[in-house]
Amino acid sequence: MTRRVVLKRVALIGLALAALAAIVIGRNLRDEATVPEPAAPLAITPQLVERGAYLARAGNCAACHTARGGAAYAGGRGIETPFGVVYAGNLTPEADTGIGRWTAGDFWRALHNGRSKDGHLLAPAFPYPSYTQVSRDDADAIYAYLRTVAPVRQANRPHALRFPYNTQAALAVWRALFFEPGSFQPQPGKTAEWNRGAYLAKGLGHCVACHSPRNAFGAIADGFEFRGGLIPMQNWYAPSLASPQEAGVADWPTPQVVGLLKTGVSPRGSVMGPMADVVYRSTQHLSDADLQAMAVFLKDLPQHDTAPREADHSADHSADDALLPQGAKLYDKHCASCHGDQGQGASGAYPPLAGNRMVTMNDPTNLVRVVVGGGFPPTTAGNPSPYGMPPFGPLLGNDDIAAVISHIRNAWGHHAPTVSPQDVVRAR
């Protein structure tokens, strides 16, 4: 195929996208042309600011909009996606580079419609598909709080997205396919507490953004909300919140669910990786009533089965015959002193491995990440000095890490498939 033919086809595709986008953008502009403003200017009271600060923590806004070592809410943090890097915006009330000239209506439109003050479409790395459910009153409260943070003059960095994902036309098409502005609708027949938990988990908490699989276009797979998914570019697996074999809590006592969200640890497990950051920055600061509501909602999610795949013993597994004994020796040498010779763990310090569902999940990514890189549960008021896991990546090679993980996945009554050195390389 000649270069001229290729360029011609690219141009035709571009024209088709532009035509479709023009239709979609025109429709969106008609739907979103008017930014609703209150009849009177928003009265920013101390009570409203305090409520907004609380809601901003519930939404974990600072996690993305504060760069490492940077000023709070000044933006600049790069968020890697499969389509390139999106840089979070400056939310401080600085007039020229922040949102100092934004009205409360502008801010609500960004959350509700995914559209900036000047009308351009926002990249859905900003989770407006979830935030569209945030109420206007809550949006106004967050806006009021952001007006009180220290203004920082820091220009927003342009996104580094690949073509065509860096075009407004592509975003318009994406929205037409996968996004529709909405609002939270309380579910009849459910308690006020359940509906509050659903509002927090689906809206401000945007739990589905991580705990759901995504399609090839980066949108949450329809009908699979909360069913677990690999977090794009972070290479951590956010387990299903609706599966008893992964992170479902339907059979947990409610106080244990509340405790996990508040402290990061519970008798049935602890959080690490990206979820540790969520607990540290967000959920530990929520009220007991809101945590209780979230627990009630999460316990009531429709369940689906993701039973761990049994190890296949019908084929020739001569390699496993050497792998598992090697892993047992490595476990005795490096792991048993903390996790126990029978994987029983140490109460209040090191989690048990025997019967631990993270150990036997179909996707071993998180287990590999923890063994390779180590980590800590979050430091919280309820767990101020968490015990951590040292990184074994610098000490053990891929073969040894695969061996010890395979042993753990097949010891103490476990029957999960072994992990190969290639699996370790992919998860590193």
N, C-alpha and C positions, 0 to 999 in steps of 0.2 A: 504494500500500500504506500503510495507516494505521500510526501510531506504535505502537498497541497490538498490531497483528499482528506488527510487527517484533520488539517486545519479547517477545511470546509465542514466536516462533520461536527467538529467542536463548536464551530460558529452556529450551525443549525441547532445543536443541542442548547447552546446558550440562548438563542432566540426563542426557542420553545419554552425554556425555563423563564425567560423574561416575560413572555406573554402570559404564562400561567401565573407568575408572580404578580403581574400587573392586575389581573383579575382578583387574586386573593388579597393583595394589599389594598386595592380599591374597596373591597368588601370590608376588610378590617378597619380601614380608615372611617368608613361610614359607621361601623359599629362602635368605634372608640374615639370619634372626633371630639366629643364633649367630655371634658374631665370634670366630674361632679365635685363641686366645692360646697362646703356648708354655707348656710344662709348668713352666718356670722363668722368672722375669722376664728380659727381654732384657738381656744383659750388654753395656753400651755401652763398648766398648774403643776405644783410639786407632786400632787397625787397622780396626775396623768404621766408625768415624767417617770415616776417610780414604777408605775404599771408598765410603761413602755420599756424600761430597762429590764424588767422581769421577762417580758415577752421576747425581747431581743435575745436573752439567754435561752429561752425556750426554742427559738429558731436557730440558735448557735450561729448568729450572724457574724460575730467577731472571728470565727474560725477561718472563714474565707476572706473577709474584708480587712484582715490585719496581717501584714507580711511579717515573716520572722524578723524580730528585732525592730520592727517599724512601729509607728504610732497607731494607737487604737483606731480602727475603722477608716484608716487612710488609704486602704486598698493597696494594689500593687502585687498582691500574691498571685503567682502563676498557678493555674489549675490545669493540669494535663488531661487531655481527652484523646480519644482515638483519632480526632480530626485536627489536632493541634492544641496550642495553649491558649486558654482564656484567662485574662487578667482581671481580677476583681476590682470594682470601682471604688472611688473615694466617697465614703458616706458621711464625711465630716461636713459641718455647715460652712466650709470655706466657699466664698461666692463664686470664684472663677473655676476652680478645679473640683470642688465638692458639690454638695447639693444645697448650698446656701441660697440659691435662687429658686429652688423647687418649692412648690406649694404642697400642701397635704394631699391634694388631688393628684398631682404629678407622682407623688410617692405611691399612693394607692394604685395608680394605673400601672406602675412598674411591677408591683406585686400581683395585681389582678390580671393584667393583660400582657405582661412581659414586654412593655414598651417604655422607652426612656422619655425624658421630658421633651426632647426635640422630636419625638415621634419614631425614632429608629427602633427596630426590633432587637430585643436582647437575646443573647445566646442562651439556650436552655441549660447550660451549666449552672446558671442562676436558676434555682429550682422553682420558677414561677408556675410550672405545671402543678406543683403542690401548693405554693403560696396563693394561688388564685382562690383557694378556699378560705383564706384569712379574711375575717370580717373587716368592714370599713372602720369600725371603732378601734379594733386592735391595730390596724394599719396606722391610724391617726396617733395612737399612743406610742408606737415605735418611732414614728416621725418626730413626735414631740421630744422623745428621749434623745434622738440623734441630733436635734437642734441644740442640745446642751453639751455635747462632747466637744473637746478642744478642736477648733478648726485647724486644719493642716493644708498648707498649699503644696499639693503634690499632684501633678497632672496624671491623668489616667493613661496607662500604657495601652497601645493598640493591641488587639488580639493577634496572635500568630497562628491563625487557622489556614489550612490549605484550601486552595480553590477546589470546588465552588463553595465550600462551607463558610468562606469569609465574605459571602455576598448576602445582601438583604433579600435577593430573590430566592436563594436557597433557604433562608430562614422562613420566608413567607410560605414556601412550599411545605417545609417541615411542619409549620403551625397548622396548615390546612389539613395535613394528614394526621397529626398526632396531638393537637392541642385545641381545646375549646374553653374559654373563660367560664368559670362557674362560681359557685358559692357552696359552703358546707350546708347540707340539708340534714337536720336531725332525723334519725331513723325512727319511725313510729314503732311502738312496742318495745323500745329499748329505754333504759333508765336515763335520767339526766347525767348520771355519772358516766355511763357507757358512752353517751354522745360527746361528753366533754373529752373523754379519752380518745375517741375517734377523731375529734377535731384537732387535738394536739398531735396525734401520731400521723394523720394524713396531711394536715396542713402545716402549721408552724414547725413541727418536728421533722417533717418530710422524710419519715422513715423509709418510705417506698423508694426513695432515690437511690439508696444503697441495697436494700433488702429485696430487690426485684431484678429479674433478668431483663436484659435490654436487647432490642433487635439490631439489625445491621445499621440502622440510622440513628442509634443512640437513644431511641425512645423506649419507655418501659413496655415490655411485651404485654399486650392487652389481655386481661384476665388472669395475669400471673403476679399481681401485686402481693408483696410480702413473702413471695415464695423463694427468695434467695437468689443471689447473683454475684458474679465476680465484679468487684468494684473497678471500673475502668482505670487503667494505668497504675493503680496502686498495688495490684496483684495481691489483694486480700479477698477472700470469699466472705460475703455477708450472708450468713446462713438463713435459711427459711425460718420466719417467725410463725409459720403455720404448720410445722412438721415436728412431731415428737422426737424424731431421730436427729433433728438439727438444733434449732433454737426456739422451738415452740414451748410455750409455758402453760398450756391448757391444764396440765396435771400438777402444776406447782401451787403451793399455798400462796395466796396473794401477798402476804408480808414478805415472802422471799423474792417475788418479782419486784416489789417496791424497794427492797434492800439492794438488789442488784443494780437498779437504776440510780439509787441514791449513793451507794458506796463503791460500786464496781465489783463487789464480791458477794457470794451467797454460798450456802452449804452445798449447792449443786454446781457451782462453777464460778468463774470470774471472767471479766472482760479484758481483752488486750487488743493491740493494734488500733485501727481507726475507731472502734467503739470505745476504747479507753479514753480517747480524746473527747468523744461525745459526752461521756459521763463527767469527765473533768471540767469541761467548759460549759456544759448545758444541764444535764438532768440532775446532777447533785444539787443544783441551785433551785430546783422546782419545789413547790410546796408539797407536803405529804398528801394533800387532797388531790392535787393534779397527778402525782405519781400513782396514787391509788386508782384514779380514773384511767390512766394509761394501762395499768396492770389489768383492770377489769376488761378493757377493750382487747388487749393482746391475748388474754386467756380465752376470749370468745371468738377468735378468728377461725373461720372454717378450716378444718384440718385436711391435710393431704399427706400421703405416704411417700417418704423418701428413704425407705429401709436400706441400710447399708448393703451394698452388694457383697454376697458371700464370696470368699476366695474360691477360685475354681480349682478343685483337686482332681478333676477328671483327666487333665492333660499332664504332660511331663513337666514337672516342676523341680528338676534337678538343681536349677539355679537357686530356687528358694531353699532347698535342703542345706545349702551352704550359707545363704543370706541370713536366715533366721538364727542359727547358732552364733554367727558372727555378731548379729545385733544384740543377742542376749548377753554376750561378753561385754560389749560396749555399754549396754545399759547398766550392768553391774558395776562397771568402772566409773561411769560418769553421771549416772542418774539416780541410782538406788539410794544414795545417801540422803537425798531430799524427798524423792517420790516413793521410797519404800521398795523393799525387795519384791513385794507383791503388788506394786502400783497403788498402794493404799493412801499415799500422800501423808501430809501432816496437818492436822486440823488447825486452822487459823494461819497457816503459813503456805504450804505447798499443796496444790490441788491434787486429788487422786487421779490417776490415769486409768485404773481399772473401772470399767463401766462408764467412762467419760465419753460422751457422744461426739465431742470434737475429735477424739482419737479415731473413731471408726466412720466418720462421715465419708460419703462417696467421694467428695472433693477433699484431698488431703492438703490443699494449699496452705491453710492456716497453721496446721501442725508443722509443716516444713518451714514456714516463715518464723515460727516461734523457736524451733530448734536452731535454725541458722542464725537468726538475728537477735534472739532473746527478747526481753521486754518486761514491762511491769504493768500490773493493774494500775488504774489511775490513783493519784493521791487525792483523797477526799477527807472531809471532816470525820466520816465514819470509819475510815481506814487510812490514817495519816502516814503510816510507815509500811507501805505494801512490800511484800517479799517479791523479789524478781527472779527472772530466768536469765542466766548468763548466755551470751551468744556462743554457740559451738561451731559456727561457720568458719572462724579463723583456725580452729583446732582440728576439725574433722573434715575429710574430703567428702565429695558427693557420694562415693560408694559407701563410706561408713555411715553417713547421715541416712541414706536410703536403708541401710541394714538395721539401724537402731529404730527407725520409725516403723519399718516392717515388723520388727519384733513386737513393738508396743501394740501394733494393730492386730497382732495374732496371739497375744499372751492373755492370761487371766480370763479366758472364756471369749475373747474377741475372735472374730472370723472375718476380717476385712482383707481386701486384696493388698498384696505387697506394693511397695513404692520402689520405683526404679531410680537409678542415678539421673536418668533423663528427666524424670518427674521433679527431682530436686533442682536441676538446672532451670527448668521452666518456672518454678515457683520462687527462685531466689530474687 
